[in-house]
Amino acid sequence: MVKSEYIVFNINIEEPLPDLSELNLFLRQNRIVQVDKRLTRSARGSAWTFMIEYIPRSKSAPPEPGQKPGIDYRDVLSEPDFALFLKLKEVRAKLAETAGIPVYAVFTNEQLSRIAQEKPVSLAKLREIKGIGEAKTASYGPQVLECLPTQTF
């Protein structure tokens, strides 16, 4: 079993443009388990304090026998596509909760990744993504298309 580690970041909010590069780099380079964020005040001023529970990538547990290794979609997708992927995961969670089924039964992460990259503009285009058939398209397609950026020409 892999043990979590902890780190604290303080971001001074009284600076006109606080430097978030160290925090963002850390978040990209590690597997984040949980983040606790609090507004704190001290003699040095006000700051957002982030206590982050994480697993360093080098210590990530190997997959169980017969299980595919996990994909970190932050590494696979561009920043805008990853942001859309996260939004799609939220929509998927709501759809799954409403239907009373597991999230992967709505769409897999791989399917959400393809949707984020391809940004289908119609139900027909959504159906072209591997594993998304007529039933999923009819049940969940309209909600997915609603959160995709509109194409402007």
N, C-alpha and C positions, 0 to 999 in steps of 0.2 A: 504494500500500500504506500502511495506517495504522500508525504506530509506537506501540508501547506506552510507557507512562510508569510510574513507580514512586513509591510513597509508603510511609512507615513509620508505624505507630501503636503506641504503648506503652500498655498498660492495666495500671495498678498493681493487683495482686491482693491487696495488703495493706489496701486500703480496704474498709470493710464493704460498700458498694454502689458498685462502680466505675461511672463514667459512660460508657456505651457509645453514647450518642446520636450523637456526632460520627462514630464508626466506622460505625454503622448507616446514617446519612444518606449517607455517602460511598459505601457499598456499593450503596445503592438508586439513587444518581445516576450511577453509572458502569458501564461494561461490564467486568466482572472477568475477567481472563485466568487468573490464578493467585494463590494465597495461600500464603505460607510462614509458619508459626506456630511460635514457639519460646518456651520459658520462659527468661527471662533474669534475672540477678541483678546488681545494681550497688549503689553506696553509698546510693542512694535506695530500695532494697528490691527485691522480686521483682515481675516484670511479665511479661505475655504481650506479645511483640513480633510484630507482623504486618507482613510486607513484602508489599505488594500490587502486582501488575502489573495495569495496567488501561488501558482505552482510554476517554478522556472521551467522553461521549455525543455531544457536538457534533462530534467527530472520527471518529465511526464511519463506516466506509466505506459508500458507497451500494451498493444491491444490484446485482448483475451484470444486464445486459440479459436480460429474460425470466424473471428470478428475483423471487419475491415478497419484499418487505421483511420482515425478521425482526420477530417480535413479542416484546417483553420481557414475559413473563407476570407479572413482579413488578408491572408497571404495570396489568395487566388483572385480576388475581385479588386477592381479599382476602388478608390475611396467613395466616389458617388454610387457605384454599384453596390458596395458593401452597406452604405447607408440605406439604400433601397431594400437590400436583402433583409436588414434588421426590421424595417417597416413591414415587409411582407411576413416576417416571422410573427410580428404582433398580430397582424390580420389573421394569419393561420391559427394562432392560439385562440383568438376569439371565435373563429369558425368551429374549431374543434370542441371548445367548451360548450358552445351552443348545441352542437350535434351530439355531444357526449361520447366523443371518440378520441383516440390519441392523435396528437398533432401530425405524426408521420402518415396517418391515414388520409389526411387532407392533402398535403403535399410533403415530399421529402425535402431535406435541405438541398440536395442536388437539383431538384426541380425548381426550388425558389432561387437558387443561384442562376440557373438558366433563364428564368423569368427576369431576374434583375439585369442580366447581361443583354438579353434579346429584346426586352421591353415590347412584347407583342401588342399590337394595336387593335386586335379583334379576337373574338372567341375562337375563330378558325385558326389564327396564328398561335394562340395559346395551346390549342389541341395538337399542334405540330411538335410540341416539346415531349420528349420521350417519357412515357408513363402517364401522361395526362390524356385521358380519353373523354368520351362524350359525357359520362356521368359526372366526373370531377369538373369538367368545364361547365356543365349546366348548374351544378350545385354551388361551385365556388368561384367560377370564372368572373362573373360580374363584379364581385367584391375585390378581386385581385386587380382587374383592369382599372377600377376606380382609383387605386393608389399609385398607378404608374403615371409617369409624367406624360403630358399630352404632347403629341408631335406637332410642331409648327413648321410650316414650309413657306 
